[in-house]
C-alpha cells in the first residue's frame, strides 16, 4: 500500500528530537510537512507583533532546513477542522503525525482532528516531545489530580521512568525515500507570509532581539552551555543591571515554540555536569527551570481556566477593583513611576521582560 504522510507542525518547530516526524517517515512514500495558520488568530489583540515575527522567523528557518532535505514547509491558512478533510482527499493521505499537545485547547482540537482522520481512514501517530515526561502519567501517580506544590511534583517525578533520550535529528538519508511534491507556485500558495500580509504595520519596527528558529536556538544552547563556571560551581547566575536586557544565551521562547527540545537541553546539561563533576549523578536542582516549566504544564493540562482567575479551581478568587483608566496607564507605561513605565515600554517594544521585572509590574498592578 502507498503511504502518503502529513507531518503537522504546531509547536516542535525543529528537525532535532522530533519523534513524531521520525516515525511518520518510516516506510512512507511521500511526505508533506505543514503548518496551519489561522487568519483570524493573526488579528487577535492577545498576540503582539514581536511574537508573530518570532513565529514567522521560526517557520522560515524550518522551511530552509527542509529545503536542504529536498522538501519544503507547506503553510496553509484556515481552521484545522476545515483544512484536513480537503488535504486528506487532495493529497490521498494515509498517515498523519504530530507532537502531543498537553494544553486543554490543544487536546480538544486534536480530538476533533483524530475523529476526522478516523473517518477518512487515516492513521494518526502522536508522540510526546514538548515535555520531559508524560504529564498524564504524573497525574495518574497522584491519584488522578495534578500536584499543586513543586515539592509534591518532585516526589512524583522521582517515581517516573528516566527521561527519554532525544530522537535523532532528521537527515537527508532518513527522508530520501519520501518524495515531496513541490510545484512552481509553491511560494505563492504555501509560502511563509510576511507581517504585512498578516495586517501588521512594520514602519519603525526595531530589529528583533529574539531571532526565531531552530538554527538560532541551537547556537544559543551552545553559548548557554559554555558558561561552565555556573554548572561547575552549581550557582544561580548573579543578577546585575545587564540581566534586565535580553541575553544572547536566553532560551525561553525557543523552548516555548519548540525550536529547542527540552530533552536535548536536559541531556546536554547532564553531560556537561558529569564532565565537570567527574561522572557524579546530577541533582534534580540542576534542571530547576526545566522542571518548573514541567510542573506548570502538569498543573494546567486538565484545567482550561488555568490562565485566568474565574472558573479556576486552583486560583484564589479576589474581588479586583475595576479601573479601566488605571489599567490603560499601566499597560501603556504611563503610571508616572519610571521603573514600572520602563519595564512596560520594554515589553511593548521587545516582547520580553526579565522575570524579576515581571514580578515588579505584576505587584504594582495588583497591590499598588
C-alpha positions as CSV (number, residue, x, y, z in Angstrom):
1,X,0.0,0.0,0.0
2,X,1.2,3.5,-0.8
3,X,1.9,5.6,2.3
4,X,1.3,9.3,1.9
5,X,2.1,11.1,5.1
6,X,1.5,14.6,6.5
7,X,3.5,15.9,9.5
8,X,1.7,18.7,11.2
9,X,4.0,21.2,12.9
10,X,2.4,23.3,15.7
11,X,5.0,23.6,18.5
12,X,8.0,21.4,17.9
13,X,9.3,23.7,15.1
14,X,12.5,21.7,14.7
15,X,14.1,18.7,13.0
16,X,16.1,17.6,16.0
17,X,14.3,15.4,18.6
18,X,11.1,15.2,16.6
19,X,10.0,11.6,17.2
20,X,6.6,12.1,15.5
21,X,8.2,13.2,12.3
22,X,10.9,10.5,12.5
23,X,8.3,7.7,13.0
24,X,6.0,9.2,10.3
25,X,8.6,9.0,7.5
26,X,9.5,5.3,8.2
27,X,8.1,3.4,5.3
28,X,6.4,6.4,3.8
29,X,6.4,7.1,0.0
30,X,5.6,10.8,0.2
31,X,5.9,13.5,2.9
32,X,4.3,16.9,3.3
33,X,5.2,19.0,6.3
34,X,2.5,21.5,7.0
35,X,1.9,24.4,9.4
36,X,-1.7,25.7,9.7
37,X,-2.0,29.4,10.1
38,X,-5.4,30.7,11.4
39,X,-6.0,34.0,9.7
40,X,-8.5,35.0,12.4
41,X,-5.8,34.4,15.1
42,X,-3.5,36.9,13.4
43,X,-5.8,39.7,14.3
44,X,-6.1,38.7,17.9
45,X,-5.2,41.5,20.3
46,X,-3.7,39.0,22.7
47,X,-0.7,38.3,20.4
48,X,1.7,41.1,19.7
49,X,3.8,41.8,16.7
50,X,7.1,40.5,18.3
51,X,5.6,37.1,18.9
52,X,4.2,36.9,15.4
53,X,7.6,37.9,14.0
54,X,9.3,35.3,16.1
55,X,6.9,32.6,14.8
56,X,7.3,33.6,11.2
57,X,11.1,33.5,11.5
58,X,10.7,30.0,13.0
59,X,8.7,28.9,10.0
60,X,11.2,30.5,7.6
61,X,14.1,28.7,9.3
62,X,12.2,25.4,9.3
63,X,11.4,25.8,5.6
64,X,15.1,26.5,4.9
65,X,16.1,23.3,6.8
66,X,13.6,21.2,4.9
67,X,14.9,22.6,1.6
68,X,18.3,21.1,2.4
69,X,16.5,17.7,2.6
70,X,14.8,18.3,-0.8
71,X,11.5,19.0,1.0
72,X,9.5,22.2,1.9
73,X,7.2,23.5,4.5
74,X,3.5,24.0,3.4
75,X,2.0,26.9,5.3
76,X,-1.8,26.6,4.9
77,X,-4.4,29.1,6.1
78,X,-7.6,28.1,7.7
79,X,-9.1,26.2,10.6
80,X,-7.6,22.6,11.1
81,X,-11.1,21.1,11.0
82,X,-11.7,22.7,7.6
83,X,-8.2,22.1,6.2
84,X,-7.7,18.4,6.9
85,X,-10.7,16.8,5.2
86,X,-9.6,18.7,2.0
87,X,-5.9,17.7,2.3
88,X,-6.8,14.1,3.0
89,X,-8.6,13.9,-0.3
90,X,-6.4,16.1,-2.4
91,X,-3.1,14.5,-1.4
92,X,-4.6,11.0,-0.8
93,X,-3.2,10.9,2.7
94,X,-2.9,7.7,4.6
95,X,-0.9,8.8,7.7
96,X,-0.9,11.9,9.9
97,X,1.7,12.7,12.6
98,X,2.1,15.4,15.1
99,X,3.6,16.2,18.6
100,X,1.3,15.6,21.6
101,X,-0.2,18.9,22.9
102,X,-0.8,18.8,26.6
103,X,-2.8,22.1,26.8
104,X,-6.6,21.9,27.1
105,X,-7.3,23.8,23.9
106,X,-4.8,21.6,22.0
107,X,-6.3,18.4,23.3
108,X,-9.8,19.4,22.3
109,X,-8.6,20.4,18.8
110,X,-6.6,17.2,18.4
111,X,-9.5,15.0,19.4
112,X,-11.6,16.6,16.6
113,X,-8.8,16.0,14.1
114,X,-8.4,12.4,15.2
115,X,-12.1,11.9,14.6
116,X,-11.8,13.3,11.1
117,X,-8.8,11.2,10.4
118,X,-10.5,8.0,11.5
119,X,-13.5,8.8,9.3
120,X,-11.1,9.2,6.3
121,X,-9.2,6.0,7.1
122,X,-6.0,8.0,8.0
123,X,-3.6,6.5,10.6
124,X,-2.6,9.0,13.3
125,X,0.8,9.0,15.0
126,X,1.3,11.1,18.1
127,X,4.5,11.4,20.2
128,X,5.4,13.3,23.4
129,X,8.3,15.6,22.9
130,X,7.3,19.1,24.2
131,X,7.7,18.0,27.8
132,X,10.2,15.8,29.6
133,X,7.6,13.4,31.0
134,X,4.1,12.1,30.1
135,X,2.0,14.5,32.1
136,X,-1.0,12.2,32.3
137,X,1.2,9.6,33.9
138,X,2.3,12.1,36.6
139,X,-1.4,12.9,37.3
140,X,-2.2,9.2,37.4
141,X,0.6,8.6,40.0
142,X,-1.0,11.5,42.1
143,X,-4.4,9.8,42.2
144,X,-5.9,11.5,39.2
145,X,-5.2,15.0,40.4
146,X,-2.4,17.4,39.3
147,X,0.2,18.1,42.0
148,X,-0.3,21.6,43.4
149,X,3.1,22.1,45.0
150,X,6.5,21.8,43.5
151,X,7.7,19.6,46.3
152,X,4.9,17.1,45.5
153,X,5.7,17.3,41.8
154,X,9.4,16.5,42.5
155,X,8.3,13.5,44.6
156,X,6.2,12.2,41.7
157,X,8.9,12.5,39.0
158,X,11.3,10.6,41.3
159,X,9.0,7.7,40.8
160,X,8.8,8.1,37.0
161,X,11.0,6.3,34.4
162,X,14.1,8.2,33.3
163,X,13.6,11.0,30.7
164,X,13.8,9.5,27.2
165,X,16.8,10.3,25.1
166,X,16.2,12.8,22.3
167,X,15.3,11.3,18.9
168,X,17.9,11.5,16.2
169,X,17.9,14.6,14.0
170,X,16.1,14.1,10.7
171,X,18.7,13.8,7.9
172,X,18.6,13.5,4.1
173,X,19.3,9.8,4.4
174,X,16.3,9.2,6.6
175,X,14.0,11.2,4.3
176,X,15.3,10.3,0.9
177,X,12.6,7.7,0.2
178,X,9.9,10.2,0.9
179,X,9.1,12.4,-2.1
180,X,7.7,15.8,-1.5
181,X,5.7,17.1,-4.5
182,X,6.8,20.7,-4.9
183,X,5.2,22.8,-7.7
184,X,6.5,26.0,-9.2
185,X,3.8,28.1,-7.5
186,X,4.7,26.7,-4.0
187,X,5.8,30.1,-2.6
188,X,2.6,31.7,-3.8
189,X,0.3,29.0,-2.4
190,X,2.2,27.7,0.6
191,X,5.0,30.2,1.4
192,X,5.6,31.8,4.9
193,X,3.6,35.1,4.9
194,X,5.1,38.4,5.9
195,X,4.0,40.5,8.8
196,X,2.4,42.9,6.3
197,X,0.4,40.2,4.8
198,X,-1.0,39.4,8.2
199,X,-2.1,43.0,8.6
200,X,0.7,44.4,10.8
201,X,2.2,47.8,10.4
202,X,6.0,47.4,10.4
203,X,7.1,51.0,10.0
204,X,9.5,51.8,12.8
205,X,9.7,48.2,14.0
206,X,13.0,47.7,15.7
207,X,15.3,44.8,15.0
208,X,14.3,41.6,16.7
209,X,16.2,41.0,20.0
210,X,15.0,37.3,19.8
211,X,15.5,36.0,16.3
212,X,13.3,32.9,15.8
213,X,14.2,29.5,14.6
214,X,15.9,26.2,15.3
215,X,19.2,27.3,13.9
216,X,19.4,30.3,16.4
217,X,18.1,28.1,19.2
218,X,20.9,25.5,18.8
219,X,23.6,28.3,18.6
220,X,22.2,29.8,21.8
221,X,22.2,26.5,23.5
222,X,25.9,26.1,22.8
223,X,26.6,29.6,24.2
224,X,24.5,28.8,27.2
225,X,26.5,25.6,28.0
226,X,29.8,27.5,27.6
227,X,29.1,29.1,31.0
228,X,30.8,26.1,32.6
229,X,31.6,28.0,35.8
230,X,27.9,28.2,36.6
231,X,27.5,24.5,36.1
232,X,30.8,23.6,37.8
233,X,30.0,25.7,40.9
234,X,26.3,25.0,40.7
235,X,25.3,28.5,41.4
236,X,22.4,30.6,40.1
237,X,23.6,33.3,37.7
238,X,24.1,36.5,39.6
239,X,21.8,39.4,38.9
240,X,23.2,42.7,37.6
241,X,21.8,45.6,35.6
242,X,22.5,43.8,32.3
243,X,20.3,40.9,33.4
244,X,17.3,43.1,32.6
245,X,18.3,43.1,29.0
246,X,17.7,40.2,26.5
247,X,20.5,37.7,26.8
248,X,22.2,36.1,23.8
249,X,22.1,32.9,25.8
250,X,18.4,33.1,26.7
251,X,16.4,30.1,25.7
252,X,12.8,30.7,26.9
253,X,10.9,31.4,23.6
254,X,12.8,28.7,21.8
255,X,11.6,26.1,24.3
256,X,8.1,27.6,24.2
257,X,7.8,27.3,20.4
258,X,9.7,24.0,20.3
259,X,12.7,25.4,18.2
260,X,14.7,23.8,21.0
261,X,13.9,20.4,22.5
262,X,13.7,20.4,26.3
263,X,15.1,16.9,26.3
264,X,18.1,17.9,24.3
265,X,18.7,20.7,26.8
266,X,18.2,18.3,29.7
267,X,20.8,15.8,28.4
268,X,23.3,18.5,27.3
269,X,23.1,19.8,30.9
270,X,23.6,16.3,32.3
271,X,26.6,15.6,30.1
272,X,28.3,18.8,31.0
273,X,27.7,18.4,34.7
274,X,29.1,14.9,34.6
275,X,32.1,16.1,32.6
276,X,32.8,18.8,35.2
277,X,31.9,16.8,38.3
278,X,33.6,13.6,37.0
279,X,30.6,11.4,36.4
280,X,28.7,12.2,39.5
281,X,24.9,12.0,39.4
282,X,23.3,15.4,38.8
283,X,20.9,16.7,41.4
284,X,17.3,17.5,40.4
285,X,18.0,21.1,41.2
286,X,20.4,21.3,38.1
287,X,17.3,21.2,36.0
288,X,15.4,23.8,38.0
289,X,13.9,26.0,35.3
290,X,13.1,23.0,33.1
291,X,11.3,21.3,36.0
292,X,9.3,24.4,36.9
293,X,8.2,24.5,33.3
294,X,7.1,20.9,33.5
295,X,5.3,21.5,36.8
296,X,3.2,24.3,35.4
297,X,2.4,22.3,32.3
298,X,1.3,19.4,34.5
299,X,-0.9,21.7,36.6
300,X,-2.5,23.2,33.6
301,X,-3.1,20.2,31.4
302,X,-6.6,19.4,32.6
303,X,-7.5,23.0,33.6
304,X,-8.9,25.0,30.7
305,X,-9.1,28.1,33.0
306,X,-5.5,27.9,34.2
307,X,-4.7,31.3,32.7
308,X,-7.4,33.2,34.4
309,X,-9.0,33.5,37.8
310,X,-12.7,33.0,37.2
311,X,-13.6,29.3,37.0
312,X,-10.1,28.3,38.0
313,X,-10.2,25.8,40.9
314,X,-6.5,26.4,41.9
315,X,-6.7,30.2,42.0
316,X,-7.8,32.4,44.9
317,X,-10.9,34.4,43.9
318,X,-10.2,38.0,44.5
319,X,-12.7,40.9,44.1
320,X,-10.5,43.1,42.0
321,X,-11.1,46.8,41.6
322,X,-12.1,47.6,38.0
323,X,-10.4,50.8,36.9
324,X,-10.0,50.9,33.1
325,X,-8.2,54.2,33.1
326,X,-5.5,53.0,35.6
327,X,-5.2,49.7,33.8
328,X,-4.6,51.5,30.5
329,X,-1.9,53.7,32.1
330,X,-0.2,50.6,33.5
331,X,-0.3,48.8,30.1
332,X,0.9,51.8,28.2
333,X,3.7,52.8,30.6
334,X,2.1,56.0,31.8
335,X,2.0,55.4,35.5
336,X,4.5,58.1,36.4
337,X,6.8,55.6,38.1
338,X,9.9,55.4,35.9
339,X,10.8,51.8,36.9
340,X,7.4,50.5,36.1
341,X,7.0,52.5,32.9
342,X,10.4,51.5,31.6
343,X,9.5,47.8,32.0
344,X,6.2,48.1,30.3
345,X,7.8,50.1,27.4
346,X,10.4,47.3,27.1
347,X,7.6,44.7,27.0
348,X,5.8,46.5,24.3
349,X,8.9,47.2,22.2
350,X,10.8,43.9,22.6
351,X,8.0,41.4,23.5
352,X,10.1,40.3,26.6
353,X,11.0,41.3,30.1
354,X,13.1,39.6,32.8
355,X,11.1,37.5,35.3
356,X,12.0,39.9,38.2
357,X,10.7,42.8,36.1
358,X,7.5,40.8,35.5
359,X,7.2,40.4,39.3
360,X,7.6,44.1,39.7
361,X,4.9,45.2,37.3
362,X,2.6,42.5,38.4
363,X,2.9,43.6,42.1
364,X,2.4,47.2,41.0
365,X,-0.8,46.3,39.1
366,X,-2.3,44.1,41.8
367,X,-1.1,45.7,45.0
368,X,-0.5,49.3,44.1
